[in-house]
C-alpha cells in the first residue's frame, strides 16, 4: 500500500501549482504547474440575471509552455516546471505573458478570434486550392461570426542566459525590458531581442568555495525604471540604481536587520533567508518573507524594517524536525492588497495569514474543500501551543506539513485573492467589507 501511495503521489506531481499571477486589470489569472502547463482563468462579467456571478473565474485557455529537456553537455535534466509567470502591460487587444522554467524564458501572445473569412476566390471552403479553370468571376471575401477561439502562440524564446536556476523574472515599468535572476546573476533583457542579455549583477566569487550567499528573488520598482531590488539567503536586501553603473555589483542601499546575539541558533541563518520580495504599489515600501516572518521596509530607512509580523511563531520549537524533513527550506511568497494596507502570505496546514497594517489585526484562514463551496464564509483558525484549548483550535502537533501554501496572489484593485494549495487553486472574494479590509 505504501508503494501504491508513492506511485499515486508521483502521478499527481505535474498538477502541483508552482506560480499564480493576476494580470494588471485582474480580469485574467494565470497559474503555472510542475508539468510545464499554463492555465489562464478569465473573470466572468456581471449579468443582470445573476448579480453574484461577477468575480467567478472560468478557464479561458490552457497550453503547454515548457517541455522537459536534457543538457547533454552537462548531463543535466531540465525540469519543465514553471517557476514564474509575469504579465506584460496590455498594449492592444492581445494579452502577453512571460513564463520561465529553470533555464528558458518564453514570451506568449494570447489572442481571441470570433470571426472567420469566407468566400475566397482561389480556395474552397475547406481551404484547398480550386482548379483555376473553374474560376470565372471575382468575389469579395466576407467575415462571418464563429465560436470564440482563444489562440496562444509563442512569440519569443529567451534561452542560454543562465548557468544556474532562474528564480524570478520582473517586467520593467518602461514596458520594453525585463530582468531574470538566478542564484548568482541577474540579467537584463530587451523584449524584442532574444539572442543577448546584459549582466547587471554578478555575485559569483572567483573561487566557488568562497560562496557565502545566493540571490533568492528580485523585482523592478513599479515606477522608476532604473531601480530594482534583490534579496539574498543571508536575509539582506540590496537596492540597485542602473543609472550609477552598468554592472550593479555596488548597491545603492543595503537593507539589513542586525541580529540579536541572544537568539542565535544553528537555524538562524536558514530561517533568515528571504524567500520573496515585493514592492508596494506606491513604490514606497518593500515586503519580504523569510521562514517565520513577513517584514515591511521603508525605502528611506535601511537600518531595520518598520513592521515585522510573525507568520507562525509556534514553529520555533519545531525547527529541528522541520530541518530533518526539509520543510525549513520551503520558499513562501507574500502579496500586497491593492491599497498596500493589508499583506498576505501562506503557511502550513493549508493556512494563509493576513495582516492589516493600520489596525494591526491579523487573521489565519484555511483553504479547504469545505470553505470552497459557493458563498461559504471563511472562519478564522487558531493554532494553540498547549494548555487550554478552545473548541475550534488546532494543536501545533497536528499540523499537516505536506499541505503548504507557498504561492498566493491578490487582485490589483479588489478584495479577490488566489491561493495555490498543492494541486488546487482557491479563489476567495470579500463580498462584504469585513474587519480585515
C-alpha distance (Angstrom), angle and dihedral (degrees) to the residues before:
residue distance angle dihedral
X1 . . .
X2 3.80 . .
X3 3.81 90.7 .
X4 3.80 90.8 49.4
X5 3.77 90.9 49.8
X6 3.79 91.2 52.0
X7 3.79 91.2 48.3
X8 3.79 91.3 49.8
X9 3.80 91.2 49.9
X10 3.79 91.1 50.3
X11 3.79 89.6 50.8
X12 3.81 90.6 56.1
X13 3.82 93.9 47.0
X14 3.85 96.4 95.9
X15 3.83 90.0 57.3
X16 3.82 94.4 59.2
X17 3.82 107.6 116.3
X18 3.80 111.6 -124.7
X19 3.83 102.4 178.3
X20 3.85 140.0 15.6
X21 3.80 126.0 -164.8
X22 3.84 136.1 171.2
X23 3.80 117.7 -149.6
X24 3.83 120.4 -120.5
X25 3.82 94.6 -86.0
X26 3.81 95.9 38.2
X27 3.81 91.2 -126.1
X28 3.80 91.1 113.4
X29 3.78 129.5 45.6
X30 3.80 123.0 -168.0
X31 3.79 128.5 -162.1
X32 3.79 128.3 -172.8
X33 3.80 124.9 -160.1
X34 3.78 141.6 -162.2
X35 3.82 90.4 -98.5
X36 3.83 91.3 64.8
X37 3.81 94.4 -107.4
X38 3.79 127.2 135.9
X39 3.82 118.3 -153.4
X40 3.81 118.1 -167.2
X41 3.82 120.5 -159.6
X42 3.80 123.5 -161.8
X43 3.77 125.5 -152.6
X44 3.78 114.4 -118.1
X45 3.82 115.2 -122.5
X46 3.80 115.4 -117.2
X47 3.80 113.0 -100.2
X48 3.81 127.7 -156.2
X49 3.80 91.9 -124.8
X50 3.81 94.7 50.9
X51 3.81 109.8 29.3
X52 3.84 91.7 172.3
X53 3.77 94.0 58.2
X54 3.80 94.5 83.1
X55 3.74 111.9 102.1
X56 3.77 94.5 36.8
X57 3.79 111.9 123.3
X58 3.79 121.7 -147.4
X59 3.79 128.9 -169.7
X60 3.80 107.7 -86.4
X61 3.80 101.5 173.4
X62 3.81 140.5 -11.3
X63 3.79 124.7 -162.6
X64 3.79 141.0 162.9
X65 3.79 106.2 -109.9
X66 3.81 102.8 175.4
X67 3.81 135.4 18.8
X68 3.81 126.6 -155.9
X69 3.81 111.0 -90.8
X70 3.78 137.2 -170.3
X71 3.79 125.0 -138.5
X72 3.81 102.4 -146.9
X73 3.79 94.3 -171.7
X74 3.79 92.7 58.3
X75 3.82 98.1 25.8
X76 3.77 86.8 -124.4
X77 3.78 129.1 149.0
X78 3.82 112.9 -139.2
X79 3.80 112.9 -151.1
X80 3.78 120.7 -133.7
X81 3.85 91.0 -138.6
X82 3.82 113.5 132.4
X83 3.81 107.0 -124.7
X84 3.81 98.4 -177.1
X85 3.82 142.0 -0.1
X86 3.82 123.1 -160.0
X87 3.81 125.2 -176.5
X88 3.79 119.7 -140.0
X89 3.82 117.9 -134.6
X90 3.81 107.5 -92.9
X91 3.83 112.8 -103.6
X92 3.83 99.6 172.8
X93 3.81 140.9 -7.0
X94 3.81 91.4 -55.6
X95 3.81 126.1 78.7
X96 3.80 123.7 -137.6
X97 3.78 132.6 -162.2
X98 3.79 139.3 176.1
X99 3.80 119.7 -135.9
X100 3.79 127.1 -176.9
X101 3.78 140.5 -172.6
X102 3.83 122.6 -170.9
X103 3.81 94.5 -62.6
X104 3.81 115.7 7.8
X105 3.81 130.6 59.8
X106 3.81 119.1 -159.7
X107 3.79 131.3 -165.4
X108 3.81 113.5 -144.8
X109 3.80 129.1 -166.2
X110 3.82 119.0 -152.1
X111 3.81 116.1 -161.0
X112 3.82 136.0 171.5
X113 3.81 126.8 -135.1
X114 3.81 121.8 -169.4
X115 3.84 100.1 154.1
X116 3.79 132.8 58.5
X117 3.80 130.2 -164.8
X118 3.81 117.1 -116.8
X119 3.80 133.9 -177.1
X120 3.78 104.0 49.6
X121 3.79 118.0 -177.8
X122 3.81 98.8 -140.0
X123 3.83 101.5 27.8
X124 3.78 132.0 59.9
X125 3.82 124.6 -133.6
X126 3.82 91.7 -83.1
X127 3.80 92.4 53.1
X128 3.81 97.1 -107.2
X129 3.82 119.2 137.0
X130 3.81 113.9 -101.0
X131 3.77 123.0 -130.2
X132 3.82 100.2 -93.9
X133 3.81 91.9 -139.9
X134 3.83 89.4 65.4
X135 3.83 93.2 55.4
X136 3.83 103.9 96.3
X137 3.80 102.3 152.2
X138 3.78 139.0 32.8
X139 3.78 121.5 -119.3
X140 3.82 132.0 -172.5
X141 3.84 112.7 -121.1
X142 3.82 114.2 -125.2
X143 3.81 132.3 -153.3
X144 3.81 114.0 -118.9
X145 3.84 124.9 -169.4
X146 3.81 117.3 -105.4
X147 3.80 137.8 174.8
X148 3.80 112.2 -68.4
X149 3.80 112.7 -91.6
X150 3.79 122.8 -167.6
X151 3.79 111.0 -152.0
X152 3.80 122.4 -164.4
X153 3.80 117.9 -166.6
X154 3.82 131.7 176.8
X155 3.80 107.7 -119.5
X156 3.81 101.1 178.5
X157 3.79 139.4 2.9
X158 3.81 117.9 -150.7
X159 3.82 106.1 -162.3
X160 3.81 139.3 159.3
X161 3.80 94.5 33.9
X162 3.81 98.2 114.2
X163 3.79 136.6 53.8
X164 3.81 92.6 -174.6
X165 3.79 132.4 44.8
X166 3.81 116.8 -67.7
X167 3.81 109.6 -123.4
X168 3.82 101.3 174.3
X169 3.78 145.4 12.8
X170 3.81 126.2 -166.4
X171 3.81 130.6 -172.6
X172 3.80 115.4 -136.0
X173 3.80 122.3 -124.3
X174 3.84 88.5 -119.2
X175 3.87 85.7 71.6
X176 3.82 89.0 -138.8
X177 3.80 104.1 80.4
X178 3.77 138.7 39.8
X179 3.79 136.0 -176.9
X180 3.77 134.0 -135.3
X181 3.81 125.2 -160.0
X182 3.78 132.7 -159.1
X183 3.82 130.3 176.5
X184 3.81 94.9 -72.0
X185 3.79 109.9 12.1
X186 3.81 142.2 45.3
X187 3.83 120.0 -153.8
X188 3.80 129.7 -162.4
X189 3.82 116.6 -144.0
X190 3.78 134.1 -172.3
X191 3.80 110.9 -133.4
X192 3.81 90.5 -131.3
X193 3.84 97.2 47.6
X194 3.79 119.4 70.9
X195 3.79 103.9 167.7
X196 3.81 100.0 63.3
X197 3.78 141.5 31.7
X198 3.80 133.6 -178.0
X199 3.78 119.4 -117.8
X200 3.82 106.5 -132.7
X201 3.83 100.6 169.2
X202 3.80 127.2 30.0
X203 3.80 118.5 171.6
X204 3.81 95.7 165.0
X205 3.84 108.9 129.6
X206 3.82 120.7 -136.3
X207 3.79 87.7 -114.9
X208 3.81 114.1 40.7
X209 3.82 89.5 -148.8
X210 3.82 87.1 70.3
X211 3.82 91.3 59.5
X212 3.81 109.5 125.6
X213 3.81 103.9 162.4
X214 3.80 142.6 18.5
X215 3.80 134.9 -151.2
X216 3.81 110.5 -101.8
X217 3.84 104.4 177.8
X218 3.80 141.4 -8.7
X219 3.79 138.3 -168.2
X220 3.81 140.2 -179.6
X221 3.80 119.8 -120.6
X222 3.84 108.8 -100.4
X223 3.84 94.8 -126.1
X224 3.83 110.3 16.8
X225 3.79 109.9 67.3
X226 3.82 92.3 -162.0
X227 3.83 96.4 58.3
X228 3.78 129.3 79.5
X229 3.78 136.8 157.3
X230 3.78 132.5 -145.8
X231 3.79 129.5 -169.7
X232 3.78 129.1 -146.6
X233 3.79 140.4 -149.1
X234 3.82 87.6 -110.1
X235 3.81 91.5 65.7
X236 3.81 97.0 -106.8
X237 3.81 130.7 127.5
X238 3.78 123.0 -147.6
X239 3.79 119.8 -160.4
X240 3.81 111.2 -157.1
X241 3.80 131.3 -164.9
X242 3.80 115.2 -152.3
X243 3.82 90.5 -159.4
X244 3.82 90.1 67.3
X245 3.80 97.8 58.7
X246 3.79 141.3 -15.5
X247 3.81 90.8 -121.0
X248 3.80 108.3 49.3
X249 3.80 97.0 -157.5
X250 3.79 88.1 126.7
X251 3.78 106.8 64.3
X252 3.81 123.6 -146.1
X253 3.81 93.6 -139.4
X254 3.79 134.6 14.1
X255 3.81 117.3 -154.3
X256 3.78 111.3 -162.3
X257 3.77 134.1 150.5
X258 3.82 114.6 -137.5
X259 3.79 111.1 -117.7
X260 3.78 120.7 -117.1
X261 3.85 104.4 -125.1
X262 3.82 91.7 -154.1
X263 3.83 92.8 62.4
X264 3.82 95.9 44.3
X265 3.80 115.5 128.8
X266 3.82 141.2 157.6
X267 3.83 88.7 -85.0
X268 3.84 97.7 47.6
X269 3.80 95.9 99.5
X270 3.82 94.4 44.2
X271 3.80 95.6 50.0
X272 3.82 93.2 44.2
X273 3.84 91.9 59.7
X274 3.82 109.0 115.4
X275 3.81 110.6 -126.7
X276 3.83 98.0 -177.5
X277 3.81 139.9 14.6
X278 3.82 125.9 -168.8
X279 3.81 130.8 178.6
X280 3.80 115.0 -134.4
X281 3.82 115.6 -111.9
X282 3.82 88.4 -108.4
X283 3.81 90.5 53.9
X284 3.82 91.9 -131.4
X285 3.82 98.1 103.1
X286 3.78 140.5 39.8
X287 3.79 125.8 -146.2
X288 3.81 119.7 -151.5
X289 3.78 132.9 -176.2
X290 3.79 124.9 -154.3
X291 3.80 125.6 171.2
X292 3.81 98.7 -77.0
X293 3.82 106.1 15.7
X294 3.80 147.5 37.9
X295 3.79 116.8 -141.3
X296 3.79 133.9 -164.4
X297 3.80 116.1 -147.5
X298 3.80 127.6 -165.4
X299 3.81 112.2 -137.3
X300 3.81 87.8 -135.9
X301 3.81 95.7 55.1
X302 3.79 120.3 60.7
X303 3.82 101.0 168.5
X304 3.80 99.2 77.4
X305 3.83 141.7 -17.7
X306 3.80 116.5 -84.7
X307 3.83 91.5 -138.6
X308 3.81 132.9 25.7
X309 3.82 122.5 -173.1
X310 3.80 124.4 -168.8
X311 3.82 108.9 -131.8
X312 3.81 99.7 -174.8
X313 3.79 108.6 -9.4
X314 3.82 89.0 164.2
X315 3.82 87.6 76.5
X316 3.83 93.7 67.4
X317 3.79 90.2 92.2
X318 3.83 91.0 47.9
X319 3.83 98.8 54.2
X320 3.80 92.6 108.5
X321 3.82 94.7 58.4
X322 3.85 90.6 39.4
X323 3.80 87.9 55.7
X324 3.79 91.4 50.2
X325 3.82 93.8 51.2
X326 3.87 91.7 42.4
X327 3.82 93.0 -120.0
X328 3.82 89.3 122.4
X329 3.83 87.2 72.6
X330 3.84 93.9 55.8
X331 3.81 112.7 128.1
X332 3.80 110.9 -137.6
X333 3.81 120.6 -168.2
X334 3.81 128.5 -144.8
X335 3.82 134.6 -151.4
X336 3.82 141.0 -163.0
X337 3.78 123.7 -138.4
X338 3.82 117.5 -122.7
X339 3.81 94.9 -90.1
X340 3.84 95.8 41.5
X341 3.82 89.8 -121.2
X342 3.82 98.8 111.1
X343 3.80 129.4 41.2
X344 3.79 128.5 -160.4
X345 3.78 135.7 -162.3
X346 3.81 138.3 161.9
X347 3.79 134.0 -109.7
X348 3.82 139.6 175.8
X349 3.81 129.4 -65.2
X350 3.85 88.0 42.1
X351 3.81 88.5 -69.0
X352 3.79 123.1 144.5
X353 3.79 127.4 -169.7
X354 3.79 133.1 -140.7
X355 3.81 125.4 -165.6
X356 3.80 122.9 -165.0
X357 3.80 107.1 -146.7
X358 3.81 94.4 -159.5
X359 3.81 103.0 45.5
X360 3.85 93.4 27.7
X361 3.80 87.9 -134.0
X362 3.77 119.8 141.3
X363 3.78 135.7 -168.9
X364 3.80 137.0 -164.1
X365 3.81 115.2 -144.7
X366 3.78 132.1 -178.8
X367 3.79 128.6 -133.5
X368 3.80 103.1 -147.9
X369 3.81 140.7 141.4
X370 3.81 90.0 -102.3
X371 3.81 92.6 55.5
X372 3.81 93.1 46.3
X373 3.79 95.7 70.5
X374 3.83 110.3 114.7
X375 3.81 111.9 -83.1
X376 3.81 92.8 0.7
X377 3.81 112.9 152.6
X378 3.79 118.0 -126.9
X379 3.79 112.7 -124.0
X380 3.80 118.8 -146.8
X381 3.83 113.1 -111.3
X382 3.78 129.2 -148.2
X383 3.79 130.8 -157.5
X384 3.79 116.2 -151.3
X385 3.80 126.7 -156.7
X386 3.80 96.3 -151.8
X387 3.80 137.2 -70.9
X388 3.79 117.7 71.4
X389 3.79 115.1 15.3
X390 3.77 128.5 -160.6
X391 3.80 118.5 -138.1
X392 3.83 97.8 -98.9
X393 3.81 96.9 35.2
X394 3.77 119.4 121.4
X395 3.80 120.8 -143.6
X396 3.80 118.3 -121.5
X397 3.83 87.9 -128.2
X398 3.81 92.9 59.6
X399 3.82 97.0 52.5
X400 3.79 114.4 125.2
X401 3.83 108.1 -129.8
X402 3.81 92.7 -172.7
X403 3.81 88.8 66.6
X404 3.78 105.1 70.8
X405 3.79 133.2 158.6
X406 3.79 105.3 -143.9
X407 3.82 99.8 152.8
X408 3.81 125.7 55.2
X409 3.81 135.5 157.4
X410 3.80 134.4 -169.3
X411 3.82 125.3 -147.9
X412 3.85 107.1 -108.9
X413 3.81 94.6 -124.8
X414 3.82 111.0 12.9
X415 3.78 138.9 50.7
X416 3.79 95.1 -97.2
X417 3.79 118.4 124.6
X418 3.78 132.6 -171.7
X419 3.81 118.5 -149.2
X420 3.80 123.9 -170.0
X421 3.80 110.6 -152.8
X422 3.83 107.6 -179.6
X423 3.85 102.6 -68.3
X424 3.83 96.7 -11.0
X425 3.79 127.1 87.4
X426 3.81 115.5 -153.0
X427 3.80 121.3 -166.4
X428 3.80 115.4 -166.4
X429 3.78 125.9 -173.0
X430 3.79 128.4 -163.2
X431 3.82 102.5 -133.6
X432 3.82 96.0 175.4
X433 3.78 124.6 36.8
X434 3.79 98.6 -99.9
X435 3.81 129.8 -166.6
X436 3.78 92.0 -93.3
X437 3.80 96.7 55.7
